[in-house]
Amino acid sequence: MSSYTVAQARNHLSDLLDETGTGPIEITRRGKPVAVVLSLDEYRRLSGIPRIVDKIRDYRERNAAVLAEMSNEDWPVPQRSPGRHRSPWT
């Protein structure tokens, strides 16, 4: 794993970002590690959190035919919840 001081990272940010394609980069302050810089792809892989946009796109692709056939009347309309219960003492 490559290592940069905070000052080096600040002065060579573009190079540091290019280097993230080869693996994570450690950032140190006064000789102690304080952060790690990862490529976006590596972060997504490690975090296990799929992007909601990707989920929506996948859903639309899988269900394109069904969605195209539905009219506005076919969409479920949420029912209003009943009003708050009023106390007989107020």
GIVENLIN-V886161 format. One record per backbone hydrogen bond with DSSP energy under -1.0 kcal/mol. CO is the residue of the C=O (numbers start at 1). NH is the residue of the N-H. E is the energy in kcal/mol with one decimal. If there is no record, write none. Layout:
BEGIN
co->CO nh->NH e->E
co->CO nh->NH e->E
END
This chain:
BEGIN
co->2 nh->26 e->-3.0
co->4 nh->28 e->-2.7
co->5 nh->9 e->-2.8
co->6 nh->10 e->-2.4
co->7 nh->11 e->-2.3
co->8 nh->12 e->-2.0
co->12 nh->16 e->-2.5
co->13 nh->17 e->-2.7
co->14 nh->18 e->-2.0
co->15 nh->19 e->-2.0
co->18 nh->21 e->-1.1
co->19 nh->22 e->-2.0
co->25 nh->37 e->-3.0
co->26 nh->4 e->-2.8
co->27 nh->34 e->-3.1
co->27 nh->35 e->-1.5
co->28 nh->6 e->-1.6
co->29 nh->32 e->-1.8
co->32 nh->29 e->-2.7
co->35 nh->27 e->-2.9
co->37 nh->25 e->-2.1
co->39 nh->43 e->-2.4
co->40 nh->44 e->-2.6
co->41 nh->45 e->-2.2
co->42 nh->46 e->-2.5
co->43 nh->47 e->-2.8
co->44 nh->48 e->-1.6
co->51 nh->55 e->-1.7
co->52 nh->56 e->-2.5
co->53 nh->57 e->-2.4
co->54 nh->58 e->-2.4
co->55 nh->59 e->-2.4
co->56 nh->60 e->-2.6
co->57 nh->61 e->-2.3
co->58 nh->62 e->-2.4
co->59 nh->63 e->-2.0
co->63 nh->67 e->-2.7
co->64 nh->68 e->-2.1
co->65 nh->69 e->-1.4
co->66 nh->70 e->-1.0
co->71 nh->74 e->-1.2
co->87 nh->90 e->-1.4
END
